[in-house]
Amino acid sequence: MAKGNHLFDCYNPPEITFERGEGAYLYTDSGECYLDFIAGIAVNSLGHAPKDVADAITEQMGKVWHLSNMFKVPGQVDLSKRYCDSLPWADKVFFQNSGTESLELAMKTARRYQYGEGRPERVDIIGFGGAFHGRSFAAINAAGNPKYLEGFGPRLPGFINLPFGDHEALKEAVGPTTAAILVEPVQGEGGVRALPPECLRGLRELCDENDLMLIYDEVQCGAGRTGQLWAHQWVEGGQPDIMAVAKGVGGGFPLGAVIASEEAAKHMVPGTHGTTYGGNPLAMAAGIAVFDRISDPAFLEHVRDISNKFRQSLAGLKDEFPDLIEDVRGKGLLVGLKMKVDGDNLVAKNGALAHKLMVGTAGDNVLRMAPPLIIGETEMREAMDKLRAVFNDMSA
Ligand SMILES: *Cc1c(COP(=O)(O)O)cnc(C)c1O
């Protein structure tokens, strides 16, 4: 008997085979064209196959692919300097391959800091409802989503989950065993919810008062996605001690990083952490090429400008379809449409695909969009036309 599909059944992709991409468009093996407004889940920040990044990777490909961190890796010093120069509070960078790995190290760094400061009892990491930090054991325990924890053994000790936005619960939860607070400045998967600026400042104060590490997960909302290079830069006085980044920083090449202050990283001494692939020369070439584009003030200005226009159009769409759309959420080009009727986010996502528009879903009944940051008004208008067609179908 034929064995059939040999892939784990964790995913359920549609019957489409994409062959190549260019900018915000993807082409199937039969030549059909799709407009990509999810960008590999906020990863293809510069669109598909951007030439400058492809050239940088190709050039490095002809020199050296991999050394491991036993040796100095070309590009690591340059990219870490770029990251730290872009963040006044940051001094240290550790390169990883993914978001989950970066979160894992961010949490290790926080605990190790407390340990090194003579407070080994401080191990608890406080996270919030609707959070997403990846799929490792630490990441699923930190985010606390029951769906992702089910069947994977006992809850790990050292993680506390609080309801999103419950300030009283937070003040009560902080105690003698608390090590850190972990939060996404803009929740992605949990429903595309931006934290109010006063919340980030409040978290900063709470951490200062209690000697806690403040960890930001900017894996999805960083890398220019919100129209600032890093999402928390919208908020004066809202800086973390440790930040995890990934997704958009590699533009499609696997790359993640932990960025930390000198103080936060000071107990991560030789032997405390390591990785074989993390910060590999190809990832550094990609990361540098991506960074030099997205950190350009004119580029970020473009993201703010196009996202304002897009959100305005979406607000208009909400007025056109008040029975379907409840709210426009998110920040910059991380956009959510909160739907009125439960499950309509999935209906709209599938409807969009039928109109050759790729979008995603998020928790809390939200249709999620994260287009490449390079979209112009043409792509935006095309997406609006397709969305209008989808919602027309749905109201018919
Ligand atoms: C995607 C994501 C992660 C996990 O990143 P991977 O690269 O999938 O491991 C962690 N945190 C947030 C906010 C994410 O969006």
Ligand as a Chemical Component Dictionary entry (heavy atoms), coordinates in Angstrom:
data_LIG
# 
_chem_comp.id                   LIG 
_chem_comp.type                 NON-POLYMER 
_chem_comp.pdbx_formal_charge   0 
_chem_comp.three_letter_code    LIG 
# 
loop_
_chem_comp_atom.comp_id 
_chem_comp_atom.atom_id 
_chem_comp_atom.alt_atom_id 
_chem_comp_atom.type_symbol 
_chem_comp_atom.charge 
_chem_comp_atom.model_Cartn_x 
_chem_comp_atom.model_Cartn_y 
_chem_comp_atom.model_Cartn_z 
_chem_comp_atom.pdbx_ordinal 
LIG C1 C1 C 0 6.514  33.785 15.468 1  
LIG C2 C2 C 0 6.700  34.260 16.849 2  
LIG C3 C3 C 0 7.551  33.590 17.752 3  
LIG C4 C4 C 0 8.250  32.301 17.381 4  
LIG O1 O1 O 0 9.130  32.490 16.341 5  
LIG P1 P1 P 0 9.600  31.215 15.449 6  
LIG O2 O2 O 0 10.586 31.796 14.496 7  
LIG O3 O3 O 0 8.393  30.641 14.833 8  
LIG O4 O4 O 0 10.264 30.264 16.394 9  
LIG C5 C5 C 0 7.721  34.129 19.002 10 
LIG N1 N1 N 0 7.090  35.268 19.370 11 
LIG C6 C6 C 0 6.276  35.930 18.538 12 
LIG C7 C7 C 0 5.635  37.196 18.990 13 
LIG C8 C8 C 0 6.028  35.447 17.259 14 
LIG O5 O5 O 0 5.195  36.088 16.442 15 
# 
loop_
_chem_comp_bond.comp_id 
_chem_comp_bond.atom_id_1 
_chem_comp_bond.atom_id_2 
_chem_comp_bond.value_order 
_chem_comp_bond.pdbx_ordinal 
LIG C1 C2 SING 1  
LIG C2 C3 SING 2  
LIG C2 C8 DOUB 3  
LIG C3 C4 SING 4  
LIG C3 C5 DOUB 5  
LIG C4 O1 SING 6  
LIG O1 P1 SING 7  
LIG P1 O2 DOUB 8  
LIG P1 O3 SING 9  
LIG P1 O4 SING 10 
LIG C5 N1 SING 11 
LIG N1 C6 DOUB 12 
LIG C6 C7 SING 13 
LIG C6 C8 SING 14 
LIG C8 O5 SING 15 
# 
